[in-house]
Each structure stands twice: as structure tokens, then as C-alpha cells.
Amino acid sequence: MPNSATSASPIHCLIIDDDEDEVMLVDSCLRDIPDIASTVTWQPNPEKAMVELQSGSFNLCFVDYSLGATNGLEFIQQAASAGVGMPMILLTGADHPEIEAAAAASGAVDFVAKYDLSPPTLARAIRFAVAGQKEAEELKRKTTELETAVEALANERSLLQQAMDHTKHGIAMFDEKQRLITSNARYLEIYGFSPDVVRPGTDLTAILRYSISLGNYSQEEGRRLLKERSRQAASTRPSTYQQRLSDGRTISVDHAPISGGGSVTTCEDITETLKKQQESAALASSAALADAVLASKSRFLSNMSHELRTPLNAIIGFNDIFRQQIFGPIGSKQYEAYAEDIGRSAAALLQTIDQLLDMSLLYSDQTALDEHEFELSDALQHAVRLHEGAIEEKGITLKTNLAAGFSFYGDENKITHAVDCLLDNAIKFSYPASKICVNLATTKDSGALIEISDAGPGIPADQISDLLTPFEQAEAADCRSNHGSGLGLPIASGLIRLHGGALDISSAEEGGTTVQILLPPDRISFAARAAVGRRK
């Protein structure tokens, strides 16, 4: 029965003793404690007592030293091993220091001799046990909190280490005495360090000597580095420098001081970066040199073209005088034939010079557009008229299908010149009495499509890509007798590109050649596109 003298929550006590008289004595003493309420359960059987203890129904346990086949010390040890955490008080028949020491060693919180049993003695033992239990629980709680904090810190450290190990930079942190605090895998990899040698606590000087022993530096460089690196590590100012390793690699190193002393070293292998920078610089230099050479060639061609045009124009002028016999008959029909040959040759040479001049201007970016709005079909008609004599002389049939209504904004002379170059090529490489077609139509995106096709010998597929390169000519056997500068197509392509357009060539051997000029829709007026749309 609980002590009715107090209203506090009773302490549930389990008494393990095979002597009922002794149990009654303990119970009586407990009842006589004025300020501690308690309930008592008696269990003489140690095995059953163990089961009851593990149920968690008790706050305190009194264990008799003598329990028949076993003793109280062994029972207390077994209970502790089974995870029973309640305080246990050992009851003995005599007060022996050896038993008291053994009781403490087994896990008992107190030791009470039966001859000294009294309410005050038990009260003292109970208060000591309860206080000890609270201290144990508080210690356990704090221990659990500490273990949780340590585990969280370990997890954070692990995550931080993983983050450090996954960076492309090597990282090493040193304390105020230049001892390694931590480093990542990349730091070890860059210098070839073993983690068994370079580990937390290793002095910076030892790390540098180890690096020298691995052959990262020559002996002379190593001695300089030992002095310089130690000075930098001790500096309170950040610094950046480069290390040249013996294997040819270049390492960029950043030193940054941290609060409270110490420093962080960040290193990166920049060998490939430097190599790419050097290659880029070399390419840029080569490109600049190539541009300079091209500009020089263009200036030379332009100057030479002008120099050649002056005497050539004089030759053509004097030849016209001979042909027209302005100052009287020449006197021989053969001379007249010579004059015709001279005229044709001079005209061909003048055309080549003009083409060289056009190319030099295109390649030197000196070609400006004199833009205005004009009818595209009129420009094509004008280009066709320029070749009427050559078309008639070769017996070629010219078929045109030029849709009207293409009000084009651009340089009319340059568009005409581009078509002129293409027609000149088509006529030159056409068989006598063959056919040439010139078409003008709209594209799907409302741009303009100019198409010039001939029925000549065509061009081998492997040579088409070279035709827009200056001075390149198709090698078709039937065309070898037609000499030229090979500039017509490149000039036409360049003039069309100035207008934002493109030139495309399709051909096949003995299948003729078709050249398409694609002009962008933003240069065709809205009214013109609407008119073309209505006709469609």
C-alpha cells in the first residue's frame, strides 16, 4: 500500500528477496518515510523479477545480496546487460567494504546493510538513487545531443569534402602555424601527392620538401620555392602566382589569408588553357597577317588595273581609227583582219582588267551600294541586251520569262553587272545553236529568284564547289578553248552577297548548268509582293 502521508506521485518499488520477513521489514520502513510515497511489489524469483523489470513498471529496485542459486551482484549485472536502466539498491546482511565496492562496480547506485534498515536510511538511499537517475538521464540526454551534433558535423564535413573533391581546383587550408587542416583530392592529384603523406597536421615545409622529392621542381627551383612559398603563406595579403613544374605543366596558385590566422591555397592546372590562348593568339595573328596580305594584294590589283587600263584604252582607240580608216585606207585587207584581232584581244583584256578591279574592290570591302528602288525585270532586260551580239554570233536561242512587278531596293548597276557576268559565262560555255533561259519569279518567302540556265557541257560535281573561288575554272574538255580569268562567278556572288542574297550552282556533265540568284524578301516592296501574289 502506498504511504498516505504524502500526495506526491508514489515511487514504484520492486523488492527481489526470497525472505518474506526481510521484505516486510523493507516495506515497513518505506511506509514510515513521511515525505516519500511508495508502492511495493515483492518478487522472490529472480527470473520472473527480470521480466517484471523489463516491463518498465517500476522506478526503483531493491535487490537482496543472497538470492539462492545466484546473488544480487550477478542479478544487477544481468539487468544492466538486458538494458534495464532504473536505479538498483543492494541489500546485504552485513556491511563489508568489499561488497560495497563490488555493488558499485556491478551498477548498483547504493548499498544498504539490513541491520541498519530504518526509514531515514532508506529515505537517504532513495533520494540518492533518484538524484543519480536524474543525473544519468540528463547525462544521457546531453550525450545523445552531443552525438547528434557530432554526427551532423561529420555529415557536413563529409558534404563539404565531397564538394571540394568535385571542383576542378585544388584546395588546401593551413592553420596559423602553416599546418595542413584539410585538402581535396584535386590538390593531391595536381602535385602527385599521396594522402598517406600529405594529410591533416602535415607542415607546409614538409609538403614542399615532399613535392621536391617527387621531382615537381628542380633542386634550385625547390630551394627558391621553399623560401618564397613560406613567406607567401605567412603573408596577410592575398597573392596569385604561377608555378612551372618539371614535367612542363603550369599551375596557377591563389593564396588567401583567413581570419584568425592561416590561409587557403587554391591551385589550378592551366597548361591547356595557356596552350589554347597561345593557339588563339597565333590564329589571330595569322588571320591578321592573311587579311593584311589580302588587302595588299587587292591594292596591288587595283593599282595595276588602273595602270593597265590607260595604255589599253589608247590601244583600243588607235585600233578603232585603223579599223574605221579615218585617215585613209590601210592598203591591205590583211591589215584590216589584224586590226579586228587586235580589237577583240584588247576588249577581252580590258574585260579581264575590269574584273580584276571588281575583285580587288570586293575583297578590300571598298564596294559601296548606290541603292534606290528599281524594276528588277528592267535590269535583267538591260543585261540581256548587252549580250545580243554574242548571242547572235553563236546562233544561241535566248528565252526569257521575266515576271514584272518586282520593285527591288538595291544597286541597279551591281545587280545588272552580276547578271551580266553570269550571262557571259553561259554564252561562253554554250554549244553553238543551243539555248539559254533567263527567268525571274517569286520564292516561297516572297523573295526574288533569278535563274540562268544553259545547255552546255556542264560541270563535274567535284568541281562545282571551286567555281566561286577567284581564278578557278571548270575543266570540262569542251571548254578548254574558252579562256578567261575565272572571276565572273566570284564577282557575281560577291555582288549578290552585298544585297543579302545568295548564289547557287547546279550542274551535271553534259547536262547543262543552272545558276540561281536568291534575293531576300525585305528588299522587295510590299506592293510588288502583293502584285506577284495576285498573279499567282
Order of alpha helices (4+ residues) and beta strands (2+ residues): beta-alpha-beta-alpha-beta-beta-beta-alpha-beta-alpha-beta-alpha-beta-beta-alpha-alpha-alpha-beta-beta-beta-alpha-alpha-beta-alpha-alpha-beta-beta-alpha-beta-beta-alpha-alpha-beta-beta-alpha
